[in-house]
Amino acid sequence: WLGFASAFSLCCVVVYFSINALPEPYTRPINEHTARMLARVLQAFRIRVLVQGDTVAGSGIGVRIITECTPVFMWGLFLPFVLFYQAPIEKKGWGLAAGIPALYLGNLVRLVAVFMAGRHDRRLFEIVHVYLGQVFTLSLVLLACGIWLKWIEREKSGQSMGMKSWGFPARLAPISIGLFFLWLQVHHGYLRIIDRVMSFGFSLLSYRLIIPYEYEIYYETFNTVAFSSLVLATGSIPAERKIKGLLAGLGILFLVHLLYRTCNLLVTGFHLIPLIAVGLTLASIGQYLLPVILYLRLAAPNALFPSKAPFKARES
């Protein structure tokens, strides 16, 4: 488990930093391609839209496709998982050959749903955008990984993980929706706690911070919903372990949110422009890598990584 987790995490960090550090001309082709494909799907449903570069507009709404709207960040999670998991090369190849297109199509479905929501209501657009961008994308990657694992290990017995059955998504949907709407109500207060901690730290350096709040939904904090939903929906985790895992995982996510907010402050307030890529990478790690690695560590290390000396999680 430790070897996989280290290699998987390091690869994801390198991939996410590389993507976020790329100049805009290098990411523009995938953004524009995604915009064109979104437009074609919408036009297939007889929805009139126009495409201008990376922007799709029509029916009273215009959306700009950025790199986070493409499947590359999901690929950046799925590909290292397959590459570093111990499996025959040919099965890795089949997994990538099936998983990469599946995630591409899943992302396209997400964009269509977001656009359709935006046609009806701007507030609904934001809600659907955040929910699908956080919970749906992670669930889709985990589903792809789970199907691949089930395929390569179907002849082995006693090595299953909680998300293999349909019971997992059936529990995940209502749990994640409930937690999402709860977090919508309280996440501004959570963010103010983060900002108070940050303000206290800067006050020790004789800086007084005035932080404006000009947003309705702070996207980057909703990884707490994704992580919590995954843990709570997994029936194989004992209740006591769930509580301990949630407390530890949410504490780690809090630290990442604090670091991300600090990076934003250093960029906007102190004009440390090189930290833009660092901040974006922190956001990507928090959105994709951390919820997954924390969940796997909590839910299924023995099932996924059996060895002669089985991994046994230490209880604190």
URZISUL-V220902 format. One record per backbone hydrogen bond with DSSP energy under -1.0 kcal/mol. NH is the residue of the N-H (numbers start at 0). CO is the residue of the C=O. E is the energy in kcal/mol with one decimal. If there is no record, write none. Layout:
BEGIN
nh=NH co=CO e=E
nh=NH co=CO e=E
END
This chain:
BEGIN
nh=4 co=0 e=-3.1
nh=5 co=1 e=-2.4
nh=6 co=2 e=-2.3
nh=7 co=3 e=-3.2
nh=8 co=4 e=-2.4
nh=9 co=5 e=-2.5
nh=10 co=6 e=-2.4
nh=11 co=7 e=-2.2
nh=12 co=8 e=-2.5
nh=13 co=9 e=-2.4
nh=14 co=10 e=-2.7
nh=15 co=11 e=-2.9
nh=16 co=12 e=-2.6
nh=17 co=13 e=-2.4
nh=18 co=14 e=-2.4
nh=19 co=15 e=-2.5
nh=20 co=16 e=-2.0
nh=25 co=22 e=-1.7
nh=27 co=23 e=-1.7
nh=30 co=26 e=-1.8
nh=31 co=27 e=-3.0
nh=32 co=28 e=-2.5
nh=33 co=29 e=-2.2
nh=34 co=30 e=-2.1
nh=35 co=31 e=-2.4
nh=36 co=32 e=-2.4
nh=37 co=33 e=-2.4
nh=38 co=34 e=-2.3
nh=39 co=35 e=-2.2
nh=40 co=36 e=-2.1
nh=41 co=37 e=-2.4
nh=42 co=38 e=-2.7
nh=43 co=39 e=-1.8
nh=45 co=42 e=-1.9
nh=46 co=41 e=-2.1
nh=49 co=56 e=-3.2
nh=51 co=54 e=-2.6
nh=54 co=51 e=-1.6
nh=55 co=62 e=-2.9
nh=56 co=49 e=-2.6
nh=57 co=60 e=-2.8
nh=60 co=57 e=-1.2
nh=62 co=55 e=-3.0
nh=64 co=53 e=-3.4
nh=68 co=65 e=-1.9
nh=69 co=66 e=-1.5
nh=74 co=70 e=-2.6
nh=75 co=71 e=-2.2
nh=76 co=73 e=-1.1
nh=77 co=73 e=-2.6
nh=78 co=74 e=-2.8
nh=80 co=76 e=-1.3
nh=81 co=77 e=-2.3
nh=82 co=78 e=-2.6
nh=83 co=79 e=-2.5
nh=84 co=80 e=-1.1
nh=91 co=87 e=-1.9
nh=92 co=88 e=-2.5
nh=93 co=89 e=-2.2
nh=94 co=90 e=-2.2
nh=95 co=91 e=-2.6
nh=96 co=92 e=-2.5
nh=97 co=93 e=-1.9
nh=98 co=94 e=-3.2
nh=99 co=95 e=-2.1
nh=101 co=97 e=-1.6
nh=102 co=98 e=-2.6
nh=103 co=99 e=-1.9
nh=104 co=100 e=-2.6
nh=105 co=101 e=-2.5
nh=106 co=102 e=-2.4
nh=107 co=103 e=-1.8
nh=108 co=104 e=-2.3
nh=109 co=105 e=-2.0
nh=110 co=106 e=-2.3
nh=111 co=107 e=-2.3
nh=112 co=108 e=-2.4
nh=113 co=109 e=-2.3
nh=114 co=110 e=-2.6
nh=115 co=111 e=-2.7
nh=116 co=112 e=-2.1
nh=117 co=113 e=-2.1
nh=118 co=114 e=-1.4
nh=120 co=116 e=-2.0
nh=124 co=120 e=-2.0
nh=125 co=121 e=-1.8
nh=126 co=122 e=-2.1
nh=127 co=123 e=-2.9
nh=128 co=124 e=-2.6
nh=129 co=125 e=-2.3
nh=130 co=126 e=-2.6
nh=131 co=127 e=-2.6
nh=132 co=128 e=-1.9
nh=133 co=129 e=-1.7
nh=134 co=130 e=-1.7
nh=135 co=130 e=-1.3
nh=136 co=131 e=-1.5
nh=137 co=133 e=-1.5
nh=138 co=134 e=-2.5
nh=139 co=135 e=-2.5
nh=140 co=136 e=-2.1
nh=141 co=137 e=-2.6
nh=142 co=138 e=-2.4
nh=143 co=139 e=-2.4
nh=144 co=140 e=-2.5
nh=145 co=141 e=-2.8
nh=146 co=142 e=-2.6
nh=147 co=143 e=-2.1
nh=148 co=144 e=-2.6
nh=149 co=145 e=-2.5
nh=150 co=146 e=-2.0
nh=151 co=147 e=-2.3
nh=152 co=148 e=-1.7
nh=155 co=152 e=-1.8
nh=163 co=160 e=-2.3
nh=167 co=164 e=-1.1
nh=169 co=165 e=-1.8
nh=170 co=166 e=-1.7
nh=171 co=167 e=-2.9
nh=172 co=168 e=-2.2
nh=174 co=170 e=-1.8
nh=175 co=171 e=-3.0
nh=176 co=172 e=-2.2
nh=177 co=173 e=-2.3
nh=178 co=174 e=-2.6
nh=179 co=175 e=-2.4
nh=180 co=176 e=-2.2
nh=181 co=177 e=-1.8
nh=182 co=178 e=-2.8
nh=183 co=179 e=-2.1
nh=185 co=181 e=-1.1
nh=186 co=182 e=-2.5
nh=189 co=185 e=-1.8
nh=190 co=186 e=-2.3
nh=191 co=187 e=-1.8
nh=192 co=188 e=-1.6
nh=193 co=189 e=-1.9
nh=194 co=190 e=-2.5
nh=195 co=191 e=-2.0
nh=196 co=192 e=-2.1
nh=197 co=193 e=-2.4
nh=198 co=194 e=-2.9
nh=199 co=195 e=-2.4
nh=200 co=196 e=-2.0
nh=201 co=197 e=-2.2
nh=202 co=198 e=-2.1
nh=203 co=199 e=-1.2
nh=204 co=201 e=-1.1
nh=205 co=202 e=-1.6
nh=206 co=201 e=-2.3
nh=218 co=216 e=-1.1
nh=220 co=217 e=-1.6
nh=221 co=218 e=-1.9
nh=223 co=220 e=-1.5
nh=225 co=221 e=-1.5
nh=226 co=222 e=-2.7
nh=227 co=223 e=-2.3
nh=228 co=224 e=-2.5
nh=229 co=225 e=-2.1
nh=230 co=226 e=-2.2
nh=231 co=227 e=-2.7
nh=232 co=228 e=-2.0
nh=233 co=230 e=-1.0
nh=236 co=233 e=-1.1
nh=241 co=237 e=-2.4
nh=242 co=238 e=-2.3
nh=243 co=239 e=-2.2
nh=244 co=240 e=-2.9
nh=245 co=241 e=-2.9
nh=246 co=242 e=-2.4
nh=247 co=243 e=-2.4
nh=248 co=244 e=-3.0
nh=249 co=245 e=-2.9
nh=250 co=246 e=-1.6
nh=251 co=247 e=-2.0
nh=252 co=248 e=-2.4
nh=253 co=249 e=-2.1
nh=254 co=250 e=-1.8
nh=255 co=251 e=-2.0
nh=256 co=252 e=-2.6
nh=257 co=253 e=-2.4
nh=258 co=254 e=-2.4
nh=259 co=255 e=-2.6
nh=260 co=256 e=-2.6
nh=261 co=257 e=-2.1
nh=262 co=258 e=-2.4
nh=263 co=259 e=-2.3
nh=264 co=260 e=-2.2
nh=265 co=261 e=-2.5
nh=266 co=262 e=-2.0
nh=267 co=263 e=-2.8
nh=268 co=264 e=-3.1
nh=271 co=265 e=-2.1
nh=272 co=270 e=-1.6
nh=274 co=271 e=-1.9
nh=275 co=272 e=-2.4
nh=278 co=274 e=-2.9
nh=279 co=275 e=-2.5
nh=280 co=276 e=-2.1
nh=281 co=277 e=-2.4
nh=282 co=278 e=-2.2
nh=283 co=279 e=-2.3
nh=284 co=280 e=-2.8
nh=285 co=281 e=-2.6
nh=286 co=282 e=-2.1
nh=287 co=283 e=-2.7
nh=289 co=284 e=-2.9
nh=291 co=287 e=-1.2
nh=292 co=288 e=-3.0
nh=293 co=289 e=-2.7
nh=294 co=290 e=-1.8
nh=295 co=291 e=-2.9
nh=296 co=292 e=-2.2
nh=297 co=293 e=-1.6
nh=298 co=294 e=-3.2
nh=299 co=295 e=-1.8
nh=303 co=299 e=-2.1
nh=304 co=300 e=-2.1
END
